[in-house]
């Protein structure tokens, strides 16, 4: 089952288990309910406006800011240049449940890994790959020699 929701002035097509980045939500909460559900579709491909109250539930995964977008204003021949940067804040939400007309579609709970525990197999593979890689150094390049400056003009032959 999937749904089309509206959040932060944009529309998102979501399914249980999807992680979406929406405009930053005001307060930090663990669970978010998206009340504005525009359409719901099922496995049979049926889509339409929900007849009864439909609701999408999500869990906050993280909050952060997108990559910087540079805005450059320039007018030629007028010595006018202005450079501004902008980073839009976002809230990442994992969709956990879609409810519509008594039907409920839920996402499986992701396995939580401990942050202090390191994956031993992965680290052993990385160490083996580093040992197998040949240890070569790039050859050093010679510095370019400076050309001698000539005094005065070059002598040219006259005909």
C-alpha positions in Angstrom: 0.0 0.0 0.0 1.2 3.5 -0.7 -0.1 7.0 -0.1 0.4 10.5 -1.5 0.8 13.0 1.4 1.4 16.8 1.6 4.0 18.1 3.9 5.8 21.5 3.9 4.0 22.6 0.7 5.3 19.6 -1.3 3.7 16.2 -2.2 5.4 12.9 -1.5 4.5 9.4 -2.6 5.3 7.1 0.4 5.1 3.5 1.3 5.8 1.8 4.7 9.5 1.7 5.4 10.4 4.7 3.1 12.5 7.6 4.5 11.6 11.0 3.3 13.2 14.4 4.0 10.5 17.0 4.6 10.8 20.7 5.5 11.8 21.1 9.1 9.0 20.4 11.5 8.6 22.9 14.4 9.1 20.7 17.5 11.2 17.6 17.9 8.8 14.7 18.3 9.4 10.9 18.0 6.1 10.2 16.1 4.5 12.3 13.4 1.0 12.0 12.0 0.4 13.3 8.5 -3.3 14.1 8.4 -3.3 15.6 4.8 -3.5 12.4 2.7 -4.3 13.2 -0.9 -4.6 9.7 -2.3 -4.1 6.0 -1.3 -3.2 3.1 -3.6 -3.2 -0.6 -2.9 -1.4 -3.6 -4.3 -4.1 -4.0 -7.1 -3.1 -0.5 -8.4 -6.3 1.2 -7.2 -5.8 4.8 -6.5 -8.2 7.5 -5.4 -9.2 9.9 -2.8 -9.7 8.2 0.6 -13.4 7.9 1.5 -12.8 7.9 5.2 -10.1 9.3 7.4 -6.8 8.2 6.1 -3.6 8.8 8.2 0.1 8.2 7.7 2.3 7.8 10.7 6.1 8.3 10.7 9.0 8.3 13.1 11.7 11.0 13.2 15.0 9.6 12.1 17.2 12.8 12.1 17.2 16.5 11.7 19.8 18.4 9.7 20.5 20.8 6.8 20.8 20.1 3.1 23.9 20.8 1.0 24.7 24.5 0.4 23.1 26.2 -2.6 25.0 29.1 -3.9 23.1 32.1 -5.2 25.2 34.4 -7.4 23.9 37.7 -8.7 25.9 39.4 -11.5 25.5 42.3 -13.8 28.1 42.6 -16.5 30.0 45.9 -17.1 28.6 47.3 -13.8 31.0 45.8 -11.3 28.1 44.2 -9.4 28.6 40.8 -7.9 26.9 39.3 -4.9 27.3 35.7 -3.6 25.0 34.2 -1.0 24.7 30.7 0.3 21.7 28.9 1.7 21.2 25.6 3.6 17.6 24.5 4.0 16.9 22.6 7.2 15.1 19.3 7.0 13.6 16.5 9.1 14.1 12.9 7.9 11.0 10.8 8.7 10.7 7.0 8.3 7.1 6.0 7.3 5.9 3.4 9.7 2.2 3.0 9.0 -0.5 3.8 6.5 -4.2 3.5 7.7 -7.2 3.9 5.3 -10.7 2.4 5.4 -9.9 0.0 8.2 -6.8 -1.4 6.4 -3.4 -1.0 7.9 -0.1 -1.4 6.3 3.0 -1.3 8.6 6.7 -1.4 8.0 9.0 -3.9 9.6 10.9 -2.5 12.5 14.6 -1.9 11.5 17.2 -3.6 13.5 19.1 -1.2 15.7 22.9 -1.6 15.7 24.9 -0.5 18.7 27.0 2.5 17.8 30.0 1.3 19.9 30.2 -2.1 18.3 32.3 -2.4 15.2 31.6 -5.0 12.5 34.6 -7.3 12.8 34.2 -9.0 9.5 34.0 -5.7 7.6 37.1 -4.3 9.3 39.1 -7.5 8.6 38.1 -7.4 4.9 39.2 -3.7 4.7 42.6 -4.5 6.3 43.2 -7.4 3.9 42.4 -5.2 0.9 44.8 -2.5 2.1 47.6 -5.1 2.6 47.0 -6.6 -0.9 47.2 -3.2 -2.6 50.7 -2.5 -4.0 52.5 0.3 -2.2 53.8 2.6 -5.0 54.7 6.2 -4.8 54.1 8.7 -7.6 57.3 9.9 -9.3 58.3 13.4 -8.3 58.1 15.9 -11.1 60.9 18.4 -11.8 60.2 22.0 -11.2 60.0 24.1 -14.3 63.0 26.4 -14.7 62.4 30.1 -15.0 63.1 31.6 -18.4 65.7 34.4 -18.5 64.3 37.8 -19.1 65.8 39.6 -22.1 66.9 43.2 -21.8 65.4 45.7 -24.3 63.8 44.7 -27.6 64.8 41.7 -29.6 67.1 42.4 -32.5 65.3 42.0 -35.8 66.8 41.9 -39.3 65.8 44.7 -41.6 65.5 44.0 -45.2 
